[in-house]
Amino acid sequence: MLVAGNLLPLIQNFSSRKWSDDELKDDIEWLKEQLEEAKRKMTTYDEYLTELESGLLRWSPPHTSEEFWSQNADKLNEKNHQPLKKVIELLSSASDPVVLAVAANDLSQYVKHSDVGKRSAERLGAKPVVMKLMTHQDSDVKYWALVSVQQLVSQPWSY
């Protein structure tokens, strides 16, 4: 959480300052090393989950990467669909237009890339929640809600 919360740049800034208290310098250096190590060990999906759990979604790379979604969409089904439930919860409860737009995008990517995406999203009540956002005052929220609804109602082509 501290890594995703962008605490690392702040600690790096503190680390470069001159402190008269040696114990404080040591503590800051230790914290910086711990955060850098945690960031190195995190996968892109770990970063995504941390951001999702914080509820502070932004247009970070995982949200816009087709490769990320093709590799990770089915992981939203894990733990009894907890990550997917969190996306739907944000769609119904968030007030920040950026969070709403990103969550709507995530829902559309999930439905597009997961074999059970459409069925799972509908079963968990995503469709009425995202349809309501099609009348949101923010144009980005409207757009991404429309993209999500399009994914939820479209029929795949069979060849």
LOKE-290328 format. One record per residue (C-alpha): x, y, z. Coordinates in steps of 0.001 Angstrom, whole numbers. Each point is the difference from the previous one (the first is absolute). Layout:
<pts>
{c1:X c2:Y c3:Z}
...
</pts>
This chain:
<pts>
{c1:0 c2:0 c3:0}
{c1:2816 c2:2390 c3:837}
{c1:1681 c2:-735 c3:-3321}
{c1:-3190 c2:547 c3:-2015}
{c1:-726 c2:3107 c3:2039}
{c1:3129 c2:1547 c3:-1507}
{c1:1735 c2:314 c3:3348}
{c1:3316 c2:-1057 c3:-1524}
{c1:729 c2:3341 c3:-1764}
{c1:-696 c2:1866 c3:3242}
{c1:2336 c2:-2267 c3:1977}
{c1:2670 c2:338 c3:-2711}
{c1:-325 c2:3768 c3:352}
{c1:379 c2:-268 c3:3782}
{c1:3013 c2:-2250 c3:-481}
{c1:1811 c2:2662 c3:-2025}
{c1:-430 c2:2648 c3:2701}
{c1:2518 c2:818 c3:2698}
{c1:-1249 c2:-1169 c3:3382}
{c1:1784 c2:650 c3:3282}
{c1:-1607 c2:-3010 c3:1686}
{c1:1963 c2:-3133 c3:-970}
{c1:-2766 c2:-2329 c3:1162}
{c1:-2507 c2:1811 c3:-2226}
{c1:2400 c2:-286 c3:-2968}
{c1:368 c2:-3732 c3:611}
{c1:-3766 c2:-481 c3:280}
{c1:-655 c2:1911 c3:-3221}
{c1:2681 c2:-1986 c3:-1835}
{c1:-1421 c2:-3300 c3:1299}
{c1:-3531 c2:986 c3:-1051}
{c1:1246 c2:1044 c3:-3443}
{c1:1738 c2:-3363 c3:-474}
{c1:-3095 c2:-1914 c3:1123}
{c1:-2287 c2:1918 c3:-2367}
{c1:2404 c2:-398 c3:-2929}
{c1:217 c2:-3753 c3:634}
{c1:-3793 c2:-324 c3:254}
{c1:-423 c2:1908 c3:-3260}
{c1:2542 c2:-2255 c3:-1756}
{c1:-1879 c2:-3115 c3:1128}
{c1:-3453 c2:1208 c3:-1019}
{c1:-1437 c2:-1311 c3:-3247}
{c1:-2142 c2:2244 c3:-2145}
{c1:-3032 c2:-1924 c3:1227}
{c1:1067 c2:563 c3:3629}
{c1:213 c2:3715 c3:-735}
{c1:-3438 c2:-126 c3:-1612}
{c1:-1518 c2:-1784 c3:3015}
{c1:1579 c2:2460 c3:2408}
{c1:-1388 c2:2916 c3:-1986}
{c1:-3405 c2:-1682 c3:-214}
{c1:-127 c2:-665 c3:3746}
{c1:927 c2:3615 c3:730}
{c1:-2972 c2:1137 c3:-2081}
{c1:2178 c2:2681 c3:-1572}
{c1:41 c2:-1154 c3:-3601}
{c1:1978 c2:2112 c3:-2457}
{c1:916 c2:-526 c3:-3646}
{c1:3103 c2:-1991 c3:898}
{c1:1463 c2:-2399 c3:-2608}
{c1:-1904 c2:-3168 c3:1004}
{c1:-3347 c2:1626 c3:-710}
{c1:894 c2:827 c3:-3593}
{c1:2107 c2:-3014 c3:-960}
{c1:-1621 c2:-2648 c3:-2199}
{c1:2858 c2:-2339 c3:916}
{c1:-680 c2:472 c3:3725}
{c1:-3672 c2:-840 c3:-417}
{c1:576 c2:-2973 c3:-2280}
{c1:2341 c2:-1468 c3:2628}
{c1:-1879 c2:1005 c3:3145}
{c1:-3746 c2:362 c3:-673}
{c1:-801 c2:-3461 c3:1339}
{c1:1766 c2:835 c3:3259}
{c1:-2955 c2:2251 c3:858}
{c1:-1931 c2:-3254 c3:488}
{c1:2302 c2:-1110 c3:2819}
{c1:-1015 c2:53 c3:3662}
{c1:-3688 c2:-315 c3:-863}
{c1:236 c2:2938 c3:-2454}
{c1:1227 c2:2437 c3:2697}
{c1:1966 c2:2235 c3:-2425}
{c1:-2974 c2:152 c3:-2382}
{c1:-2346 c2:773 c3:2890}
{c1:2295 c2:2882 c3:984}
{c1:-154 c2:1422 c3:-3552}
{c1:-3814 c2:-178 c3:100}
{c1:-46 c2:1537 c3:3480}
{c1:2084 c2:2932 c3:-1251}
{c1:-2367 c2:443 c3:-2948}
{c1:-2914 c2:355 c3:2403}
{c1:1607 c2:1961 c3:2824}
{c1:2892 c2:2136 c3:-1282}
{c1:-554 c2:3699 c3:-520}
{c1:3273 c2:851 c3:-1771}
{c1:-614 c2:15 c3:-3779}
{c1:3484 c2:-1384 c3:-696}
{c1:-603 c2:-2982 c3:2309}
{c1:-3362 c2:-622 c3:-1679}
{c1:1443 c2:211 c3:-3526}
{c1:2922 c2:-2297 c3:814}
{c1:-2269 c2:-2520 c3:1760}
{c1:-2367 c2:-11 c3:-3002}
{c1:2993 c2:-575 c3:-2273}
{c1:1179 c2:-2853 c3:2228}
{c1:-3430 c2:-1614 c3:-152}
{c1:-32 c2:200 c3:-3801}
{c1:3511 c2:-1462 c3:-220}
{c1:-936 c2:-2810 c3:2375}
{c1:-3118 c2:-889 c3:-2012}
{c1:1969 c2:177 c3:-3245}
{c1:2896 c2:-2200 c3:1138}
{c1:-1543 c2:-2524 c3:2403}
{c1:-1917 c2:-2988 c3:-1351}
{c1:-2468 c2:255 c3:2888}
{c1:203 c2:3795 c3:249}
{c1:-3392 c2:906 c3:-1388}
{c1:-1849 c2:-2652 c3:1985}
{c1:1849 c2:765 c3:3269}
{c1:-417 c2:3767 c3:-315}
{c1:-3728 c2:-337 c3:-681}
{c1:-453 c2:-2477 c3:2853}
{c1:1655 c2:2456 c3:2395}
{c1:-2266 c2:2852 c3:-1118}
{c1:2473 c2:2037 c3:-2017}
{c1:-2290 c2:780 c3:-2934}
{c1:-2565 c2:2264 c3:1765}
{c1:2781 c2:1721 c3:1935}
{c1:2021 c2:861 c3:-3099}
{c1:-3133 c2:855 c3:-2031}
{c1:-863 c2:2635 c3:2593}
{c1:3385 c2:1626 c3:-652}
{c1:-942 c2:571 c3:-3651}
{c1:-1873 c2:3102 c3:1205}
{c1:2847 c2:1295 c3:2184}
{c1:892 c2:3678 c3:-437}
{c1:3675 c2:-751 c3:-765}
{c1:594 c2:-853 c3:-3665}
{c1:2833 c2:-2466 c3:718}
{c1:-2195 c2:-1927 c3:2439}
{c1:-2779 c2:-96 c3:-2606}
{c1:2384 c2:-1211 c3:-2693}
{c1:1544 c2:-2817 c3:2057}
{c1:-3413 c2:-1019 c3:1339}
{c1:-1219 c2:-255 c3:-3598}
{c1:3026 c2:-2120 c3:-941}
{c1:-732 c2:-2305 c3:2955}
{c1:-3663 c2:-337 c3:-876}
{c1:977 c2:-720 c3:-3599}
{c1:2204 c2:-2866 c3:1201}
{c1:-2750 c2:-1289 c3:2301}
{c1:-2742 c2:-65 c3:-2644}
{c1:1944 c2:-955 c3:-3125}
{c1:-50 c2:-3522 c3:-1347}
{c1:3335 c2:-1490 c3:-1060}
{c1:336 c2:-1035 c3:-3610}
{c1:225 c2:-3706 c3:-664}
{c1:1941 c2:-1154 c3:-3043}
</pts>
